[in-house]
Amino acid sequence: MDELTLVIGNKNYSSWSLRAWLYLAVNDIPFEEIRLPLDTPRFYQHIHEYSPTGCVPVLHHGEVWVWDSLAIIEYVERTFAPQIGWPADPKARAVALSAVMEMHAGFPELRKHYPMNCRKPSFQAPLRGEVRKDLTRLDHLWRNCLDASRGPALFGRLSIADVYFAPVVFRLHTYQLPMSQPCLDYVEWMLALPQMQAWAEAARQETEIVVADEWQD
Ligand SMILES: N[C@@H](CCC(=O)N[C@@H](CS)C(=O)NCC(=O)O)C(=O)O
């Protein structure tokens, strides 16, 4: 069986990396990790050995290179048929896929103004730009899923949808952004996952600073 290698950025800042890493971790799939800290000479020196786009994450498996977080998750799900995948019910799966695609392409204000910064102590950040619009939409989306599934995960059991929203979970926590109580409960539940805690702990051990991703008053 070919080994899996996952190339990621900093655990503190790289939200796209977290998705691919977390999916392998929650499924207990062994992989070698190559960490290239973003915005460093080492990153620019080596990233093109692995990634045609110059971005992380990238997965290497035998002859295959996969260079997008969702494509990596899809590939792993198809190749290894792990325990945690898409919801089994076709209707729930369609909703989950829509939510994941919405996350992949959307919530631009949340992403722009509130960079993932796992090790930053949680604080009450002011609302910037049009983020209220993104938060309202996110709350509505999560509430619909949680109401239908009755939690604790978006679709009842942990699925790819939860993995895909993991960076948003860290952002909501760090910046204490306003969400309804069921969504805040969901954030707490996600943060308590051992794999989320392992990622956050590794982020706290990192020393590199990406100035553009640090909060500016
Ligand atoms: N659509 C890609 C986005 C990947 C992405 O933008 N990665 C960021 C890090 S979180 C990156 O590599 N940035 C480095 C750069 O653009 O120089 C995915 O889903 O994997």
The ligand as an SDF file (V2000), in Angstrom:
LIG
                    3D

 20 19  0  0  0  0  0  0  0  0999 V2000
   -8.6900   26.0350   -2.8520 N   0  0  0  0  0  0  0  0  0  0  0  0
   -7.4860   25.6840   -2.1460 C   0  0  0  0  0  0  0  0  0  0  0  0
   -6.9720   26.9050   -1.3820 C   0  0  0  0  0  0  0  0  0  0  0  0
   -5.5950   26.6750   -0.8250 C   0  0  0  0  0  0  0  0  0  0  0  0
   -4.9450   27.9470   -0.2490 C   0  0  0  0  0  0  0  0  0  0  0  0
   -5.3040   29.0940   -0.5840 O   0  0  0  0  0  0  0  0  0  0  0  0
   -3.9360   27.7510    0.6240 N   0  0  0  0  0  0  0  0  0  0  0  0
   -3.2090   28.8340    1.2550 C   0  0  0  0  0  0  0  0  0  0  0  0
   -2.8480   28.5070    2.6850 C   0  0  0  0  0  0  0  0  0  0  0  0
   -4.1890   28.3400    3.7690 S   0  0  0  0  0  0  0  0  0  0  0  0
   -1.8510   28.9630    0.6370 C   0  0  0  0  0  0  0  0  0  0  0  0
   -1.2580   27.9740    0.2920 O   0  0  0  0  0  0  0  0  0  0  0  0
   -1.3400   30.1850    0.5240 N   0  0  0  0  0  0  0  0  0  0  0  0
   -0.0040   30.4000    0.0940 C   0  0  0  0  0  0  0  0  0  0  0  0
    0.1210   31.3840   -0.9890 C   0  0  0  0  0  0  0  0  0  0  0  0
   -0.8990   31.7170   -1.6340 O   0  0  0  0  0  0  0  0  0  0  0  0
    1.2750   31.8160   -1.2110 O   0  0  0  0  0  0  0  0  0  0  0  0
   -7.8050   24.4980   -1.2330 C   0  0  0  0  0  0  0  0  0  0  0  0
   -8.9910   24.2540   -0.9500 O   0  0  0  0  0  0  0  0  0  0  0  0
   -6.9060   23.7610   -0.8500 O   0  0  0  0  0  0  0  0  0  0  0  0
  1  2  1  0
  2  3  1  0
  2 18  1  0
  3  4  1  0
  4  5  1  0
  5  6  2  0
  5  7  1  0
  7  8  1  0
  8  9  1  0
  8 11  1  0
  9 10  1  0
 11 12  2  0
 11 13  1  0
 13 14  1  0
 14 15  1  0
 15 16  2  0
 15 17  1  0
 18 19  2  0
 18 20  1  0
M  END
$$$$
